[in-house]
Amino acid sequence: MLGDSFVLVIIIVGLVVWGLVAAYRYWNREEPMEQLYISEHMVHDEEVETLLEREGYDVVGGKFYVPLYIQMDNQDEQMSRIWVDLIVTKHNNWYVVRLVRERMQLDWTTNGVRKLWLSYKIAFPDCEGLLIVNQADRSVKLIRMHVGEPIASGE
C-alpha cells in the first residue's frame, strides 16, 4: 500500500513538473518575427517606405539573405541565396518585401508566381505574405500562398 502511494506521488510530481515546463515554454516561446534575422542594414529608400506606409505597413528591418543549399545527384553541394529587401508588419502579421529590379523578368500568371516566389513561402512559412514593390509604377502587390492537400491525378 505504501509502495502504491509512493508511485502515485512520483507520477503526480512528474506530471506537475512536465506541465510547468510546457507552460514556461509556451509563455516564453519566440514569436515567428523574433526568430527571423532582422538586419540593421536597411535600404532606407524614402519612396519605398512611403509606398509601404501608405498601404499601412511598418518597416522593421531588412536587407539580408537566407542561404539555400542545393545538391543534385552526387555532385558537390552548391549555395544559392533567397534575398530579402525589407521586413514589414501590419496588424501583428509580418511580411517579406522584395523590390522589383529592372533586370527582373516578372511573370504574373499563377505558374510564374509559383516559380519565382515559392521559395520565399518555404523559407518563411510563418509570414503572412510576400510584398512585391515596383518603384517604376509605384505599386505594391501582395502574394499569399497556401499549400493544399494532394489530389490524385485523373490520368
C-alpha positions in Angstrom: 0.0 0.0 0.0 2.8 2.4 0.9 4.6 1.5 -2.4 1.5 2.3 -4.4 1.2 5.7 -2.8 4.8 6.4 -3.4 4.5 5.6 -7.1 1.3 7.7 -7.3 3.1 10.7 -5.8 6.1 10.3 -8.2 3.6 10.2 -11.1 1.8 13.3 -9.9 5.0 15.2 -9.3 6.3 14.2 -12.7 3.0 15.5 -14.4 3.2 18.8 -12.4 6.8 19.3 -13.5 6.0 18.4 -17.1 3.0 20.9 -17.0 5.2 23.7 -15.6 7.9 23.2 -18.2 5.3 23.1 -21.0 3.7 26.3 -19.7 7.0 28.0 -19.4 8.0 27.1 -22.9 4.6 28.3 -24.2 4.7 31.7 -22.5 8.4 32.3 -23.3 8.4 31.0 -26.9 9.7 33.3 -29.6 7.2 34.8 -31.9 7.9 34.0 -35.6 9.2 37.6 -36.1 11.7 37.2 -33.3 13.1 34.1 -34.9 13.8 36.0 -38.1 17.1 37.7 -38.5 16.4 41.4 -38.7 19.4 43.1 -40.3 20.1 46.7 -39.3 21.3 47.4 -42.8 18.1 48.7 -44.4 17.6 50.1 -47.9 16.1 53.4 -46.5 14.6 54.4 -49.7 12.0 57.1 -49.0 9.9 56.2 -52.0 9.7 52.6 -51.0 9.0 53.4 -47.3 6.3 55.9 -48.3 4.6 53.3 -50.6 4.6 50.7 -47.8 3.4 53.2 -45.1 0.6 54.4 -47.4 -0.6 50.7 -47.6 -0.4 50.5 -43.8 2.9 48.6 -43.3 5.6 49.4 -40.8 9.2 48.8 -41.8 11.1 46.9 -39.1 14.2 45.6 -40.8 15.8 44.4 -43.9 18.5 43.5 -46.4 19.6 40.0 -45.6 19.6 36.7 -47.3 18.9 33.1 -46.4 21.3 30.5 -47.8 19.7 27.7 -49.8 21.9 24.6 -50.2 21.3 22.5 -53.3 22.8 19.2 -54.2 22.0 17.3 -57.4 22.8 13.6 -57.7 26.2 13.1 -56.1 27.7 16.4 -57.2 29.1 19.0 -54.7 26.6 20.9 -52.7 26.1 24.5 -54.0 24.7 27.5 -52.4 22.0 29.9 -53.7 20.5 32.8 -51.8 17.0 34.0 -51.1 17.3 37.7 -50.8 15.0 39.8 -48.6 15.0 43.6 -49.0 12.7 44.5 -46.1 10.6 43.1 -43.4 7.3 44.9 -42.6 4.4 44.4 -40.2 0.7 45.1 -40.4 -1.9 44.2 -37.8 0.5 41.9 -35.9 1.4 40.0 -39.1 4.7 40.2 -40.8 5.6 40.2 -44.5 8.7 39.7 -46.6 9.4 42.5 -49.1 11.2 42.3 -52.4 11.9 45.3 -54.5 11.5 44.8 -58.3 14.7 45.4 -60.1 14.9 46.4 -63.8 16.6 43.2 -64.7 13.8 41.0 -63.1 11.5 39.4 -65.6 8.2 39.1 -63.8 5.5 36.7 -64.9 2.2 37.4 -63.1 0.5 34.2 -64.1 -0.1 31.6 -61.3 2.7 29.4 -62.7 5.1 32.4 -63.0 4.3 33.5 -59.4 4.9 30.0 -58.2 8.2 29.6 -59.9 9.5 33.0 -58.8 8.2 33.3 -55.3 7.5 29.7 -53.8 11.0 29.6 -52.3 10.0 32.6 -50.1 7.0 30.7 -48.8 9.2 27.7 -48.0 11.9 29.8 -46.3 9.4 31.9 -44.3 6.4 29.7 -43.6 5.1 31.9 -40.8 5.0 35.1 -42.9 1.5 36.3 -43.9 2.7 37.1 -47.4 5.2 38.4 -49.8 5.1 42.1 -50.9 6.5 43.0 -54.3 7.3 46.7 -54.5 7.6 48.1 -58.0 9.0 51.6 -57.8 8.6 52.2 -61.6 4.8 52.0 -61.4 4.6 52.9 -57.7 2.7 49.7 -56.8 2.7 47.1 -54.0 1.5 43.6 -54.8 0.7 41.2 -52.0 1.2 37.5 -52.8 -0.2 34.9 -50.4 0.3 31.2 -51.0 -1.5 28.3 -49.3 -0.5 24.7 -50.0 -3.5 22.4 -50.3 -3.8 18.7 -49.8 -2.5 16.3 -52.6 -5.1 15.3 -55.2 -4.8 12.2 -57.3 -4.3 12.8 -61.0 -7.2 11.8 -63.3 -4.7 10.5 -65.9 
